[in-house]
Amino acid sequence: MKKITKLFDTRLNTLALLIDQASSHFDGDDFLGLRLVEDMLPLGTQIAFTCNQPHNFVQWVRGDETF
């Protein structure tokens, strides 16, 4: 279980650093509405999906099909 926790922890920490870097180049949170590629959801939505991964993983491991 520690390996899984470390995996998600390192990825979320990296995401936090990337958000900090991006915010230093934009005014406010304007960058969260941008799309990396035209057919992708906005960056803010991609971040939310990434932050939900640990929670969704736990539900999947438990066999909870509601996620």
CHARMM internal coordinates of N, CA and C (Angstrom, degrees):
IC EDIT
DIST 1 N 1 CA 1.4444
DIST 1 CA 1 C 1.5290
ANGL 1 N 1 CA 1 C 111.24
DIST 1 C 2 N 1.3373
ANGL 1 CA 1 C 2 N 116.78
DIHE 1 N 1 CA 1 C 2 N -31.97
DIST 2 N 2 CA 1.4639
ANGL 1 C 2 N 2 CA 119.56
DIHE 1 CA 1 C 2 N 2 CA 179.86
DIST 2 CA 2 C 1.5210
ANGL 2 N 2 CA 2 C 111.52
DIHE 1 C 2 N 2 CA 2 C -62.66
DIST 2 C 3 N 1.3382
ANGL 2 CA 2 C 3 N 116.99
DIHE 2 N 2 CA 2 C 3 N -34.95
DIST 3 N 3 CA 1.4607
ANGL 2 C 3 N 3 CA 119.65
DIHE 2 CA 2 C 3 N 3 CA 179.35
DIST 3 CA 3 C 1.5281
ANGL 3 N 3 CA 3 C 111.03
DIHE 2 C 3 N 3 CA 3 C -64.75
DIST 3 C 4 N 1.3189
ANGL 3 CA 3 C 4 N 116.56
DIHE 3 N 3 CA 3 C 4 N -41.09
DIST 4 N 4 CA 1.4609
ANGL 3 C 4 N 4 CA 121.01
DIHE 3 CA 3 C 4 N 4 CA 179.35
DIST 4 CA 4 C 1.5214
ANGL 4 N 4 CA 4 C 109.91
DIHE 3 C 4 N 4 CA 4 C -65.37
DIST 4 C 5 N 1.3285
ANGL 4 CA 4 C 5 N 116.21
DIHE 4 N 4 CA 4 C 5 N -45.62
DIST 5 N 5 CA 1.4666
ANGL 4 C 5 N 5 CA 120.61
DIHE 4 CA 4 C 5 N 5 CA 179.64
DIST 5 CA 5 C 1.5245
ANGL 5 N 5 CA 5 C 110.07
DIHE 4 C 5 N 5 CA 5 C -60.31
DIST 5 C 6 N 1.3227
ANGL 5 CA 5 C 6 N 116.59
DIHE 5 N 5 CA 5 C 6 N -44.42
DIST 6 N 6 CA 1.4663
ANGL 5 C 6 N 6 CA 120.48
DIHE 5 CA 5 C 6 N 6 CA 179.48
DIST 6 CA 6 C 1.5279
ANGL 6 N 6 CA 6 C 110.79
DIHE 5 C 6 N 6 CA 6 C -63.44
DIST 6 C 7 N 1.3223
ANGL 6 CA 6 C 7 N 116.85
DIHE 6 N 6 CA 6 C 7 N -39.93
DIST 7 N 7 CA 1.4583
ANGL 6 C 7 N 7 CA 120.88
DIHE 6 CA 6 C 7 N 7 CA 179.45
DIST 7 CA 7 C 1.5189
ANGL 7 N 7 CA 7 C 110.83
DIHE 6 C 7 N 7 CA 7 C -58.95
DIST 7 C 8 N 1.3271
ANGL 7 CA 7 C 8 N 117.05
DIHE 7 N 7 CA 7 C 8 N -52.09
DIST 8 N 8 CA 1.4570
ANGL 7 C 8 N 8 CA 119.97
DIHE 7 CA 7 C 8 N 8 CA -179.71
DIST 8 CA 8 C 1.5275
ANGL 8 N 8 CA 8 C 111.18
DIHE 7 C 8 N 8 CA 8 C -66.89
DIST 8 C 9 N 1.3162
ANGL 8 CA 8 C 9 N 117.03
DIHE 8 N 8 CA 8 C 9 N -39.15
DIST 9 N 9 CA 1.4560
ANGL 8 C 9 N 9 CA 121.15
DIHE 8 CA 8 C 9 N 9 CA -179.24
DIST 9 CA 9 C 1.5289
ANGL 9 N 9 CA 9 C 111.14
DIHE 8 C 9 N 9 CA 9 C -61.31
DIST 9 C 10 N 1.3197
ANGL 9 CA 9 C 10 N 117.36
DIHE 9 N 9 CA 9 C 10 N -46.36
DIST 10 N 10 CA 1.4646
ANGL 9 C 10 N 10 CA 119.86
DIHE 9 CA 9 C 10 N 10 CA -179.18
DIST 10 CA 10 C 1.5270
ANGL 10 N 10 CA 10 C 111.08
DIHE 9 C 10 N 10 CA 10 C -66.54
DIST 10 C 11 N 1.3036
ANGL 10 CA 10 C 11 N 117.34
DIHE 10 N 10 CA 10 C 11 N -38.26
DIST 11 N 11 CA 1.4723
ANGL 10 C 11 N 11 CA 119.63
DIHE 10 CA 10 C 11 N 11 CA 179.16
DIST 11 CA 11 C 1.5222
ANGL 11 N 11 CA 11 C 111.99
DIHE 10 C 11 N 11 CA 11 C -67.75
DIST 11 C 12 N 1.3290
ANGL 11 CA 11 C 12 N 116.91
DIHE 11 N 11 CA 11 C 12 N -40.38
DIST 12 N 12 CA 1.4662
ANGL 11 C 12 N 12 CA 119.68
DIHE 11 CA 11 C 12 N 12 CA 179.05
DIST 12 CA 12 C 1.5272
ANGL 12 N 12 CA 12 C 110.91
DIHE 11 C 12 N 12 CA 12 C -70.32
DIST 12 C 13 N 1.3228
ANGL 12 CA 12 C 13 N 117.64
DIHE 12 N 12 CA 12 C 13 N -35.00
DIST 13 N 13 CA 1.4687
ANGL 12 C 13 N 13 CA 120.37
DIHE 12 CA 12 C 13 N 13 CA 175.39
DIST 13 CA 13 C 1.5204
ANGL 13 N 13 CA 13 C 111.03
DIHE 12 C 13 N 13 CA 13 C -65.65
DIST 13 C 14 N 1.3188
ANGL 13 CA 13 C 14 N 116.73
DIHE 13 N 13 CA 13 C 14 N -41.24
DIST 14 N 14 CA 1.4622
ANGL 13 C 14 N 14 CA 120.44
DIHE 13 CA 13 C 14 N 14 CA 176.40
DIST 14 CA 14 C 1.5221
ANGL 14 N 14 CA 14 C 110.36
DIHE 13 C 14 N 14 CA 14 C -62.28
DIST 14 C 15 N 1.3208
ANGL 14 CA 14 C 15 N 116.93
DIHE 14 N 14 CA 14 C 15 N -42.81
DIST 15 N 15 CA 1.4602
ANGL 14 C 15 N 15 CA 121.17
DIHE 14 CA 14 C 15 N 15 CA 177.50
DIST 15 CA 15 C 1.5241
ANGL 15 N 15 CA 15 C 110.67
DIHE 14 C 15 N 15 CA 15 C -59.86
DIST 15 C 16 N 1.3209
ANGL 15 CA 15 C 16 N 117.21
DIHE 15 N 15 CA 15 C 16 N -42.90
DIST 16 N 16 CA 1.4671
ANGL 15 C 16 N 16 CA 120.98
DIHE 15 CA 15 C 16 N 16 CA 178.63
DIST 16 CA 16 C 1.5259
ANGL 16 N 16 CA 16 C 110.97
DIHE 15 C 16 N 16 CA 16 C -60.29
DIST 16 C 17 N 1.3231
ANGL 16 CA 16 C 17 N 117.21
DIHE 16 N 16 CA 16 C 17 N -42.06
DIST 17 N 17 CA 1.4650
ANGL 16 C 17 N 17 CA 120.95
DIHE 16 CA 16 C 17 N 17 CA 177.65
DIST 17 CA 17 C 1.5210
ANGL 17 N 17 CA 17 C 111.43
DIHE 16 C 17 N 17 CA 17 C -64.50
DIST 17 C 18 N 1.3214
ANGL 17 CA 17 C 18 N 117.16
DIHE 17 N 17 CA 17 C 18 N -40.75
DIST 18 N 18 CA 1.4666
ANGL 17 C 18 N 18 CA 120.84
DIHE 17 CA 17 C 18 N 18 CA 178.53
DIST 18 CA 18 C 1.5277
ANGL 18 N 18 CA 18 C 111.39
DIHE 17 C 18 N 18 CA 18 C -64.96
DIST 18 C 19 N 1.3243
ANGL 18 CA 18 C 19 N 116.64
DIHE 18 N 18 CA 18 C 19 N -39.57
DIST 19 N 19 CA 1.4648
ANGL 18 C 19 N 19 CA 120.43
DIHE 18 CA 18 C 19 N 19 CA 177.90
DIST 19 CA 19 C 1.5302
ANGL 19 N 19 CA 19 C 109.93
DIHE 18 C 19 N 19 CA 19 C -65.50
DIST 19 C 20 N 1.3167
ANGL 19 CA 19 C 20 N 117.35
DIHE 19 N 19 CA 19 C 20 N -41.68
DIST 20 N 20 CA 1.4676
ANGL 19 C 20 N 20 CA 120.88
DIHE 19 CA 19 C 20 N 20 CA 177.03
DIST 20 CA 20 C 1.5250
ANGL 20 N 20 CA 20 C 111.07
DIHE 19 C 20 N 20 CA 20 C -60.62
DIST 20 C 21 N 1.3290
ANGL 20 CA 20 C 21 N 116.20
DIHE 20 N 20 CA 20 C 21 N -43.23
DIST 21 N 21 CA 1.4630
ANGL 20 C 21 N 21 CA 120.14
DIHE 20 CA 20 C 21 N 21 CA 178.51
DIST 21 CA 21 C 1.5294
ANGL 21 N 21 CA 21 C 110.82
DIHE 20 C 21 N 21 CA 21 C -63.49
DIST 21 C 22 N 1.3198
ANGL 21 CA 21 C 22 N 117.00
DIHE 21 N 21 CA 21 C 22 N -45.56
DIST 22 N 22 CA 1.4600
ANGL 21 C 22 N 22 CA 120.85
DIHE 21 CA 21 C 22 N 22 CA -179.34
DIST 22 CA 22 C 1.5229
ANGL 22 N 22 CA 22 C 111.19
DIHE 21 C 22 N 22 CA 22 C -63.00
DIST 22 C 23 N 1.3346
ANGL 22 CA 22 C 23 N 115.89
DIHE 22 N 22 CA 22 C 23 N -41.02
DIST 23 N 23 CA 1.4681
ANGL 22 C 23 N 23 CA 119.19
DIHE 22 CA 22 C 23 N 23 CA -177.24
DIST 23 CA 23 C 1.5289
ANGL 23 N 23 CA 23 C 111.61
DIHE 22 C 23 N 23 CA 23 C -66.50
DIST 23 C 24 N 1.3144
ANGL 23 CA 23 C 24 N 117.14
DIHE 23 N 23 CA 23 C 24 N -23.27
DIST 24 N 24 CA 1.4706
ANGL 23 C 24 N 24 CA 119.75
DIHE 23 CA 23 C 24 N 24 CA 178.07
DIST 24 CA 24 C 1.5281
ANGL 24 N 24 CA 24 C 111.67
DIHE 23 C 24 N 24 CA 24 C -75.09
DIST 24 C 25 N 1.3261
ANGL 24 CA 24 C 25 N 117.76
DIHE 24 N 24 CA 24 C 25 N -14.50
DIST 25 N 25 CA 1.4619
ANGL 24 C 25 N 25 CA 122.04
DIHE 24 CA 24 C 25 N 25 CA -179.46
DIST 25 CA 25 C 1.5251
ANGL 25 N 25 CA 25 C 113.44
DIHE 24 C 25 N 25 CA 25 C -103.55
DIST 25 C 26 N 1.3283
ANGL 25 CA 25 C 26 N 117.51
DIHE 25 N 25 CA 25 C 26 N -6.61
DIST 26 N 26 CA 1.4617
ANGL 25 C 26 N 26 CA 121.67
DIHE 25 CA 25 C 26 N 26 CA -177.38
DIST 26 CA 26 C 1.5232
ANGL 26 N 26 CA 26 C 109.60
DIHE 25 C 26 N 26 CA 26 C -127.72
DIST 26 C 27 N 1.3225
ANGL 26 CA 26 C 27 N 114.88
DIHE 26 N 26 CA 26 C 27 N 156.72
DIST 27 N 27 CA 1.4676
ANGL 26 C 27 N 27 CA 120.50
DIHE 26 CA 26 C 27 N 27 CA 174.99
DIST 27 CA 27 C 1.5184
ANGL 27 N 27 CA 27 C 109.49
DIHE 26 C 27 N 27 CA 27 C -79.49
DIST 27 C 28 N 1.3110
ANGL 27 CA 27 C 28 N 118.38
DIHE 27 N 27 CA 27 C 28 N 119.94
DIST 28 N 28 CA 1.4602
ANGL 27 C 28 N 28 CA 121.41
DIHE 27 CA 27 C 28 N 28 CA 178.01
DIST 28 CA 28 C 1.5095
ANGL 28 N 28 CA 28 C 112.44
DIHE 27 C 28 N 28 CA 28 C 63.23
DIST 28 C 29 N 1.3320
ANGL 28 CA 28 C 29 N 114.76
DIHE 28 N 28 CA 28 C 29 N -140.05
DIST 29 N 29 CA 1.4646
ANGL 28 C 29 N 29 CA 121.36
DIHE 28 CA 28 C 29 N 29 CA -178.14
DIST 29 CA 29 C 1.5243
ANGL 29 N 29 CA 29 C 111.99
DIHE 28 C 29 N 29 CA 29 C -103.71
DIST 29 C 30 N 1.3365
ANGL 29 CA 29 C 30 N 117.13
DIHE 29 N 29 CA 29 C 30 N 22.43
DIST 30 N 30 CA 1.4659
ANGL 29 C 30 N 30 CA 120.94
DIHE 29 CA 29 C 30 N 30 CA -177.08
DIST 30 CA 30 C 1.5272
ANGL 30 N 30 CA 30 C 113.08
DIHE 29 C 30 N 30 CA 30 C -56.81
DIST 30 C 31 N 1.3137
ANGL 30 CA 30 C 31 N 116.29
DIHE 30 N 30 CA 30 C 31 N -32.52
DIST 31 N 31 CA 1.4625
ANGL 30 C 31 N 31 CA 120.26
DIHE 30 CA 30 C 31 N 31 CA -176.18
DIST 31 CA 31 C 1.5341
ANGL 31 N 31 CA 31 C 112.51
DIHE 30 C 31 N 31 CA 31 C -67.34
DIST 31 C 32 N 1.3301
ANGL 31 CA 31 C 32 N 117.49
DIHE 31 N 31 CA 31 C 32 N -20.56
DIST 32 N 32 CA 1.4703
ANGL 31 C 32 N 32 CA 120.36
DIHE 31 CA 31 C 32 N 32 CA -178.36
DIST 32 CA 32 C 1.5274
ANGL 32 N 32 CA 32 C 112.50
DIHE 31 C 32 N 32 CA 32 C -67.67
DIST 32 C 33 N 1.3124
ANGL 32 CA 32 C 33 N 118.15
DIHE 32 N 32 CA 32 C 33 N -21.45
DIST 33 N 33 CA 1.4590
ANGL 32 C 33 N 33 CA 121.76
DIHE 32 CA 32 C 33 N 33 CA 178.23
DIST 33 CA 33 C 1.5189
ANGL 33 N 33 CA 33 C 113.21
DIHE 32 C 33 N 33 CA 33 C -89.81
DIST 33 C 34 N 1.3234
ANGL 33 CA 33 C 34 N 117.01
DIHE 33 N 33 CA 33 C 34 N -5.78
DIST 34 N 34 CA 1.4605
ANGL 33 C 34 N 34 CA 120.75
DIHE 33 CA 33 C 34 N 34 CA -178.96
DIST 34 CA 34 C 1.5182
ANGL 34 N 34 CA 34 C 111.38
DIHE 33 C 34 N 34 CA 34 C -78.14
DIST 34 C 35 N 1.3109
ANGL 34 CA 34 C 35 N 114.45
DIHE 34 N 34 CA 34 C 35 N 155.43
DIST 35 N 35 CA 1.4696
ANGL 34 C 35 N 35 CA 121.11
DIHE 34 CA 34 C 35 N 35 CA 177.10
DIST 35 CA 35 C 1.5229
ANGL 35 N 35 CA 35 C 108.55
DIHE 34 C 35 N 35 CA 35 C -110.64
DIST 35 C 36 N 1.3188
ANGL 35 CA 35 C 36 N 115.94
DIHE 35 N 35 CA 35 C 36 N 134.84
DIST 36 N 36 CA 1.4600
ANGL 35 C 36 N 36 CA 119.57
DIHE 35 CA 35 C 36 N 36 CA 177.96
DIST 36 CA 36 C 1.5197
ANGL 36 N 36 CA 36 C 110.67
DIHE 35 C 36 N 36 CA 36 C -68.97
DIST 36 C 37 N 1.3237
ANGL 36 CA 36 C 37 N 115.88
DIHE 36 N 36 CA 36 C 37 N -37.68
DIST 37 N 37 CA 1.4569
ANGL 36 C 37 N 37 CA 123.93
DIHE 36 CA 36 C 37 N 37 CA 177.23
DIST 37 CA 37 C 1.5246
ANGL 37 N 37 CA 37 C 105.92
DIHE 36 C 37 N 37 CA 37 C -136.63
DIST 37 C 38 N 1.3031
ANGL 37 CA 37 C 38 N 118.23
DIHE 37 N 37 CA 37 C 38 N 146.78
DIST 38 N 38 CA 1.4575
ANGL 37 C 38 N 38 CA 122.61
DIHE 37 CA 37 C 38 N 38 CA -172.13
DIST 38 CA 38 C 1.5254
ANGL 38 N 38 CA 38 C 114.29
DIHE 37 C 38 N 38 CA 38 C -53.27
DIST 38 C 39 N 1.3382
ANGL 38 CA 38 C 39 N 118.00
DIHE 38 N 38 CA 38 C 39 N -38.69
DIST 39 N 39 CA 1.4708
ANGL 38 C 39 N 39 CA 119.76
DIHE 38 CA 38 C 39 N 39 CA -175.66
DIST 39 CA 39 C 1.5406
ANGL 39 N 39 CA 39 C 113.27
DIHE 38 C 39 N 39 CA 39 C -90.67
DIST 39 C 40 N 1.3367
ANGL 39 CA 39 C 40 N 117.18
DIHE 39 N 39 CA 39 C 40 N 8.66
DIST 40 N 40 CA 1.4675
ANGL 39 C 40 N 40 CA 120.66
DIHE 39 CA 39 C 40 N 40 CA 177.16
DIST 40 CA 40 C 1.5223
ANGL 40 N 40 CA 40 C 109.81
DIHE 39 C 40 N 40 CA 40 C -95.07
DIST 40 C 41 N 1.3224
ANGL 40 CA 40 C 41 N 115.61
DIHE 40 N 40 CA 40 C 41 N 159.92
DIST 41 N 41 CA 1.4576
ANGL 40 C 41 N 41 CA 120.43
DIHE 40 CA 40 C 41 N 41 CA 173.19
DIST 41 CA 41 C 1.5281
ANGL 41 N 41 CA 41 C 108.64
DIHE 40 C 41 N 41 CA 41 C -71.58
DIST 41 C 42 N 1.3399
ANGL 41 CA 41 C 42 N 117.74
DIHE 41 N 41 CA 41 C 42 N 160.86
DIST 42 N 42 CA 1.4660
ANGL 41 C 42 N 42 CA 119.76
DIHE 41 CA 41 C 42 N 42 CA 179.45
DIST 42 CA 42 C 1.5266
ANGL 42 N 42 CA 42 C 112.36
DIHE 41 C 42 N 42 CA 42 C -57.24
DIST 42 C 43 N 1.3210
ANGL 42 CA 42 C 43 N 115.75
DIHE 42 N 42 CA 42 C 43 N 156.61
DIST 43 N 43 CA 1.4576
ANGL 42 C 43 N 43 CA 121.66
DIHE 42 CA 42 C 43 N 43 CA -176.87
DIST 43 CA 43 C 1.5272
ANGL 43 N 43 CA 43 C 111.77
DIHE 42 C 43 N 43 CA 43 C -56.46
DIST 43 C 44 N 1.3292
ANGL 43 CA 43 C 44 N 117.83
DIHE 43 N 43 CA 43 C 44 N -39.68
DIST 44 N 44 CA 1.4664
ANGL 43 C 44 N 44 CA 120.58
DIHE 43 CA 43 C 44 N 44 CA 178.83
DIST 44 CA 44 C 1.5164
ANGL 44 N 44 CA 44 C 112.36
DIHE 43 C 44 N 44 CA 44 C -58.68
DIST 44 C 45 N 1.3275
ANGL 44 CA 44 C 45 N 116.82
DIHE 44 N 44 CA 44 C 45 N -38.25
DIST 45 N 45 CA 1.4642
ANGL 44 C 45 N 45 CA 121.25
DIHE 44 CA 44 C 45 N 45 CA 177.74
DIST 45 CA 45 C 1.5233
ANGL 45 N 45 CA 45 C 110.33
DIHE 44 C 45 N 45 CA 45 C -69.21
DIST 45 C 46 N 1.3243
ANGL 45 CA 45 C 46 N 116.96
DIHE 45 N 45 CA 45 C 46 N -40.14
DIST 46 N 46 CA 1.4695
ANGL 45 C 46 N 46 CA 120.84
DIHE 45 CA 45 C 46 N 46 CA 177.95
DIST 46 CA 46 C 1.5357
ANGL 46 N 46 CA 46 C 109.74
DIHE 45 C 46 N 46 CA 46 C -62.21
DIST 46 C 47 N 1.3270
ANGL 46 CA 46 C 47 N 116.48
DIHE 46 N 46 CA 46 C 47 N -38.93
DIST 47 N 47 CA 1.4650
ANGL 46 C 47 N 47 CA 120.47
DIHE 46 CA 46 C 47 N 47 CA 178.25
DIST 47 CA 47 C 1.5266
ANGL 47 N 47 CA 47 C 110.32
DIHE 46 C 47 N 47 CA 47 C -64.78
DIST 47 C 48 N 1.3346
ANGL 47 CA 47 C 48 N 116.62
DIHE 47 N 47 CA 47 C 48 N -43.51
DIST 48 N 48 CA 1.4686
ANGL 47 C 48 N 48 CA 120.12
DIHE 47 CA 47 C 48 N 48 CA 178.41
DIST 48 CA 48 C 1.5224
ANGL 48 N 48 CA 48 C 110.92
DIHE 47 C 48 N 48 CA 48 C -60.59
DIST 48 C 49 N 1.3360
ANGL 48 CA 48 C 49 N 117.26
DIHE 48 N 48 CA 48 C 49 N -42.60
DIST 49 N 49 CA 1.4679
ANGL 48 C 49 N 49 CA 120.03
DIHE 48 CA 48 C 49 N 49 CA 177.47
DIST 49 CA 49 C 1.5204
ANGL 49 N 49 CA 49 C 110.53
DIHE 48 C 49 N 49 CA 49 C -59.33
DIST 49 C 50 N 1.3299
ANGL 49 CA 49 C 50 N 116.88
DIHE 49 N 49 CA 49 C 50 N -43.82
DIST 50 N 50 CA 1.4609
ANGL 49 C 50 N 50 CA 121.31
DIHE 49 CA 49 C 50 N 50 CA -179.22
DIST 50 CA 50 C 1.5274
ANGL 50 N 50 CA 50 C 111.00
DIHE 49 C 50 N 50 CA 50 C -63.65
DIST 50 C 51 N 1.3246
ANGL 50 CA 50 C 51 N 116.61
DIHE 50 N 50 CA 50 C 51 N -42.38
DIST 51 N 51 CA 1.4663
ANGL 50 C 51 N 51 CA 120.57
DIHE 50 CA 50 C 51 N 51 CA -179.90
DIST 51 CA 51 C 1.5276
ANGL 51 N 51 CA 51 C 111.92
DIHE 50 C 51 N 51 CA 51 C -67.33
DIST 51 C 52 N 1.3239
ANGL 51 CA 51 C 52 N 117.47
DIHE 51 N 51 CA 51 C 52 N -26.59
DIST 52 N 52 CA 1.4673
ANGL 51 C 52 N 52 CA 121.48
DIHE 51 CA 51 C 52 N 52 CA 179.57
DIST 52 CA 52 C 1.5279
ANGL 52 N 52 CA 52 C 113.30
DIHE 51 C 52 N 52 CA 52 C -82.38
DIST 52 C 53 N 1.3144
ANGL 52 CA 52 C 53 N 118.27
DIHE 52 N 52 CA 52 C 53 N -12.83
DIST 53 N 53 CA 1.4645
ANGL 52 C 53 N 53 CA 120.97
DIHE 52 CA 52 C 53 N 53 CA -176.77
DIST 53 CA 53 C 1.5277
ANGL 53 N 53 CA 53 C 113.65
DIHE 52 C 53 N 53 CA 53 C -56.11
DIST 53 C 54 N 1.3408
ANGL 53 CA 53 C 54 N 120.06
DIHE 53 N 53 CA 53 C 54 N -46.63
DIST 54 N 54 CA 1.4774
ANGL 53 C 54 N 54 CA 117.96
DIHE 53 CA 53 C 54 N 54 CA 179.54
DIST 54 CA 54 C 1.5290
ANGL 54 N 54 CA 54 C 112.03
DIHE 53 C 54 N 54 CA 54 C -60.13
DIST 54 C 55 N 1.3155
ANGL 54 CA 54 C 55 N 116.98
DIHE 54 N 54 CA 54 C 55 N -42.52
DIST 55 N 55 CA 1.4674
ANGL 54 C 55 N 55 CA 121.19
DIHE 54 CA 54 C 55 N 55 CA 179.31
DIST 55 CA 55 C 1.5311
ANGL 55 N 55 CA 55 C 110.54
DIHE 54 C 55 N 55 CA 55 C -63.03
DIST 55 C 56 N 1.3131
ANGL 55 CA 55 C 56 N 116.78
DIHE 55 N 55 CA 55 C 56 N -46.70
DIST 56 N 56 CA 1.4611
ANGL 55 C 56 N 56 CA 120.75
DIHE 55 CA 55 C 56 N 56 CA 179.37
DIST 56 CA 56 C 1.5223
ANGL 56 N 56 CA 56 C 111.71
DIHE 55 C 56 N 56 CA 56 C -63.45
DIST 56 C 57 N 1.3277
ANGL 56 CA 56 C 57 N 116.76
DIHE 56 N 56 CA 56 C 57 N -36.80
DIST 57 N 57 CA 1.4664
ANGL 56 C 57 N 57 CA 120.50
DIHE 56 CA 56 C 57 N 57 CA 178.32
DIST 57 CA 57 C 1.5265
ANGL 57 N 57 CA 57 C 110.70
DIHE 56 C 57 N 57 CA 57 C -62.34
DIST 57 C 58 N 1.3344
ANGL 57 CA 57 C 58 N 116.61
DIHE 57 N 57 CA 57 C 58 N -44.92
DIST 58 N 58 CA 1.4691
ANGL 57 C 58 N 58 CA 121.02
DIHE 57 CA 57 C 58 N 58 CA 179.48
DIST 58 CA 58 C 1.5230
ANGL 58 N 58 CA 58 C 110.00
DIHE 57 C 58 N 58 CA 58 C -61.13
DIST 58 C 59 N 1.3212
ANGL 58 CA 58 C 59 N 117.09
DIHE 58 N 58 CA 58 C 59 N -43.97
DIST 59 N 59 CA 1.4651
ANGL 58 C 59 N 59 CA 119.75
DIHE 58 CA 58 C 59 N 59 CA 178.29
DIST 59 CA 59 C 1.5252
ANGL 59 N 59 CA 59 C 110.79
DIHE 58 C 59 N 59 CA 59 C -61.98
DIST 59 C 60 N 1.3142
ANGL 59 CA 59 C 60 N 117.24
DIHE 59 N 59 CA 59 C 60 N -40.75
DIST 60 N 60 CA 1.4659
ANGL 59 C 60 N 60 CA 121.35
DIHE 59 CA 59 C 60 N 60 CA 179.89
DIST 60 CA 60 C 1.5276
ANGL 60 N 60 CA 60 C 110.29
DIHE 59 C 60 N 60 CA 60 C -63.93
DIST 60 C 61 N 1.3498
ANGL 60 CA 60 C 61 N 117.01
DIHE 60 N 60 CA 60 C 61 N -44.45
DIST 61 N 61 CA 1.4619
ANGL 60 C 61 N 61 CA 120.98
DIHE 60 CA 60 C 61 N 61 CA 179.81
DIST 61 CA 61 C 1.5290
ANGL 61 N 61 CA 61 C 110.89
DIHE 60 C 61 N 61 CA 61 C -61.90
DIST 61 C 62 N 1.3177
ANGL 61 CA 61 C 62 N 116.72
DIHE 61 N 61 CA 61 C 62 N -37.28
DIST 62 N 62 CA 1.4680
ANGL 61 C 62 N 62 CA 121.43
DIHE 61 CA 61 C 62 N 62 CA 179.64
DIST 62 CA 62 C 1.5161
ANGL 62 N 62 CA 62 C 111.85
DIHE 61 C 62 N 62 CA 62 C -75.40
DIST 62 C 63 N 1.3035
ANGL 62 CA 62 C 63 N 117.74
DIHE 62 N 62 CA 62 C 63 N -11.07
DIST 63 N 63 CA 1.4621
ANGL 62 C 63 N 63 CA 120.56
DIHE 62 CA 62 C 63 N 63 CA -178.31
DIST 63 CA 63 C 1.5166
ANGL 63 N 63 CA 63 C 113.76
DIHE 62 C 63 N 63 CA 63 C 84.35
DIST 63 C 64 N 1.3174
ANGL 63 CA 63 C 64 N 116.37
DIHE 63 N 63 CA 63 C 64 N 13.43
DIST 64 N 64 CA 1.4670
ANGL 63 C 64 N 64 CA 121.39
DIHE 63 CA 63 C 64 N 64 CA 179.39
DIST 64 CA 64 C 1.5272
ANGL 64 N 64 CA 64 C 108.16
DIHE 63 C 64 N 64 CA 64 C -77.42
DIST 64 C 65 N 1.2937
ANGL 64 CA 64 C 65 N 116.26
DIHE 64 N 64 CA 64 C 65 N 118.29
DIST 65 N 65 CA 1.4635
ANGL 64 C 65 N 65 CA 120.30
DIHE 64 CA 64 C 65 N 65 CA -175.85
DIST 65 CA 65 C 1.5187
ANGL 65 N 65 CA 65 C 113.12
DIHE 64 C 65 N 65 CA 65 C -92.26
DIST 65 C 66 N 1.3376
ANGL 65 CA 65 C 66 N 117.62
DIHE 65 N 65 CA 65 C 66 N 8.98
DIST 66 N 66 CA 1.4521
ANGL 65 C 66 N 66 CA 119.64
DIHE 65 CA 65 C 66 N 66 CA -176.69
DIST 66 CA 66 C 1.5046
ANGL 66 N 66 CA 66 C 114.08
DIHE 65 C 66 N 66 CA 66 C -87.69
DIST 66 C 67 N 1.3250
ANGL 66 CA 66 C 67 N 117.98
DIHE 66 N 66 CA 66 C 67 N -2.09
DIST 67 N 67 CA 1.4587
ANGL 66 C 67 N 67 CA 117.85
DIHE 66 CA 66 C 67 N 67 CA -177.39
DIST 67 CA 67 C 1.4614
ANGL 67 N 67 CA 67 C 110.27
DIHE 66 C 67 N 67 CA 67 C -82.91
END
COOR INIT
IC SEED 1 N 1 CA 1 C
IC BUILD
